[in-house]
Amino acid sequence: MMEMEELLFAEGDQCRTPRHRGCQIPVDMACPPPAPRKKAAYEGRRRDPPKNGFFQPPDLELLFAVVPQREACA
């Protein structure tokens, strides 16, 4: 194994980058076209209020009740 490596390097061949045209990365690649824009979610129409009125649960204020804060221990 070592003899094979010595033989290859003895001839003066060293590792180098392949220069063949088939091994090169193409330079002049064109960018793809941009993606189409999405439609806006809001199209400017206003909704009418519900015919039966808005839903008003009787215990809604309990969810937003202010809880008194505890005083810090000194």
N, C-alpha and C positions, 0 to 999 in steps of 0.2 A: 504494500500500500504506500509506504513512504517512498519506495523507489519510483513509483508511478508519478507521485507529486514532484519529486526531484527532477524527473525526466521532463515533465511539462514546463517547469519553471527554468530549467536549464536551457531550453530553446529560446528563451527571451519572451515568451508569451505571458502576459499578465492579464488580470481580470480588468475588463473595461466595459463601458456602456455600449450596448448594441447600437449601431449606426444605420442599420437597414431601414428603409422607408416603411416597411410593414410593421416595424417595432415602435415607431414614433407615434405620439399622440397627435391627432389632427389639430391644427391651430385655428383654422377659420370655421369654427362651428357657430351656426346661427342660433340665437336665443329663441325659445318657443314664444308664441304670441301670448299676451296676458290673458288671464282667465276673464270670462265675461262678468260684468258687475251684477250683483244680486239686486232684485227689486226691493224697494224700501218697504218696510213692514207697515208703516203708516202712510196711507195714500191721501191724506187730507180730508177724509170723510169723518164727520162726527157721528157718534152713535146716539140714538135716541134713548132717553131714560126708560127703564123697564116699565111696562104697562101696569104691573101690580105693585110698583114701588120697590124700593131697596129693602133687602132683608135686614131686619134689626133684631138680633137676639136679645132676650130680656136680661141676660147676665153678662153682657159685653163689658160693662164697667168693672166687673170683678177681675177681669184679665189685666186691666191696666191700673189697678189700685196701687197707690203709693205705699210701699212698705217702710215703716220708720226705721232709720238706721240706728245701729247700736253705737253706744258711746265707747270710745277707746278706753281701755284700762290704763290708768296712770300709776 
